[in-house]
Amino acid sequence: MSLKIVLLVVCAGGFGTLLRYFVIRAFPLSLLPWSTFTVNAAGSFLAGFSFVLLRQRFPALEPYAPIALIGFLGAFTTFSTLVLESANLFLAGEFVRALLNLLLQNLAGLAAVFCGLCAARLI
């Protein structure tokens, strides 16, 4: 493990966290926490896309995959936020909204990662 990669992962994580903060501030709370939905779906797409580009299309860049996949996307996506928001909906008696939130976000994330994989393979 190189110190250069470690430092770049840390920097990418800071950027991912900052971008997530801006997305969360851009979406007011409504029926569902759409900011979390947005970052999880976008992050899933980017995970699939980056995986193909960095591991299959440009294998010389594979050593830099942790920067994008762990640093940036690990900080940008918000699974812990998803489950906390869903738990809070359950605790508030909003059972349908909580289940809808969990179902939609997981299905959207799965669909988005497949779209990212396919999109990168077309390049």
FENCORBEL-V10816 format. One record per residue. N is the residue number from 1. RES is the residue in one letter. PSI is psi in radians with two decimals (* if undefined). BURIAL is # if it has 16 or more other C-alpha atoms within 10 Angstrom, else .. D_LAST is the distance of its C-alpha to the last C-alpha in Angstrom with 2 decimals. Layout:
n = (N;N)
res = (RES;RES)
psi = (PSI;PSI)
burial = (BURIAL;BURIAL)
d_last = (D_LAST;D_LAST)
//
This chain:
n = (1;2;3;4;5;6;7;8;9;10;11;12;13;14;15;16;17;18;19;20;21;22;23;24;25;26;27;28;29;30;31;32;33;34;35;36;37;38;39;40;41;42;43;44;45;46;47;48;49;50;51;52;53;54;55;56;57;58;59;60;61;62;63;64;65;66;67;68;69;70;71;72;73;74;75;76;77;78;79;80;81;82;83;84;85;86;87;88;89;90;91;92;93;94;95;96;97;98;99;100;101;102;103;104;105;106;107;108;109;110;111;112;113;114;115;116;117;118;119;120;121;122;123)
res = (M;S;L;K;I;V;L;L;V;V;C;A;G;G;F;G;T;L;L;R;Y;F;V;I;R;A;F;P;L;S;L;L;P;W;S;T;F;T;V;N;A;A;G;S;F;L;A;G;F;S;F;V;L;L;R;Q;R;F;P;A;L;E;P;Y;A;P;I;A;L;I;G;F;L;G;A;F;T;T;F;S;T;L;V;L;E;S;A;N;L;F;L;A;G;E;F;V;R;A;L;L;N;L;L;L;Q;N;L;A;G;L;A;A;V;F;C;G;L;C;A;A;R;L;I)
psi = (2.18;2.56;-0.61;-0.82;-0.75;-0.82;-0.65;-0.61;-0.75;-0.79;-0.75;-0.66;-0.71;-0.72;-0.74;-0.72;-0.76;-0.76;-0.72;-0.73;-0.79;-0.67;-0.77;-0.70;-0.43;-0.37;2.02;2.65;2.26;-2.43;-0.79;2.79;1.48;-0.43;-0.75;-0.74;-0.80;-0.86;-0.61;-0.72;-0.81;-0.75;-0.64;-0.77;-0.86;-0.55;-0.83;-0.77;-0.86;-0.67;-0.85;-0.81;-0.80;-0.40;-0.49;-0.80;-0.71;1.22;-0.38;-0.39;-0.03;-0.65;-0.31;0.00;-0.71;-0.47;-0.84;-0.83;-0.68;-0.86;-1.24;-0.99;-0.55;-0.62;-0.55;-0.75;2.83;0.98;-0.71;-0.64;-0.72;-0.87;-0.58;-0.81;-0.71;-0.73;-0.72;-0.64;-0.77;-0.83;-0.49;0.04;0.15;1.12;-0.74;-0.78;-0.69;-0.82;-0.70;-0.74;-0.84;-0.79;-0.89;-0.76;-0.68;-0.73;-0.74;-0.71;-0.76;-0.78;-0.73;-0.67;-0.66;-0.70;-0.71;-0.75;-0.81;-0.75;-0.74;-0.56;-0.39;-0.29;*)
burial = (.;.;.;.;#;.;.;#;#;#;.;#;#;#;#;#;#;.;#;#;.;.;#;#;.;.;.;.;.;.;.;#;#;#;#;#;#;#;#;#;#;#;#;#;#;#;#;#;#;#;#;#;#;#;.;.;.;.;.;.;.;#;.;#;#;#;#;#;#;#;#;#;#;#;#;#;#;#;#;.;.;#;.;.;#;#;#;.;#;.;.;.;.;.;.;.;#;#;.;.;#;#;.;.;#;#;.;#;#;#;.;#;#;#;#;#;#;.;#;#;.;.;.)
d_last = (29.71;29.61;31.32;28.54;25.98;28.65;29.35;25.72;25.44;28.62;27.42;24.12;26.34;28.56;25.81;24.54;28.17;28.83;25.90;27.09;30.58;29.59;27.83;30.95;33.22;31.38;32.01;35.66;36.67;37.02;36.99;34.31;32.97;29.89;28.97;28.54;26.62;24.25;23.60;23.31;20.82;18.68;19.11;18.19;14.87;14.23;15.58;13.21;10.13;11.83;13.01;9.85;8.65;12.30;13.49;11.13;8.36;11.01;14.27;16.42;15.76;16.79;20.32;19.21;17.79;21.26;21.13;18.37;19.17;22.94;23.92;22.03;21.10;24.39;26.31;24.35;24.54;28.05;29.07;32.55;32.86;31.80;34.52;37.08;36.62;36.87;39.96;41.53;41.00;42.68;45.52;46.03;46.51;43.28;42.36;40.32;38.31;37.73;36.55;34.40;32.81;32.07;30.82;28.54;26.98;26.35;24.95;22.72;21.50;20.78;18.98;16.94;15.89;14.79;12.83;11.13;10.51;9.16;6.96;5.39;5.46;3.80;0.00)
//
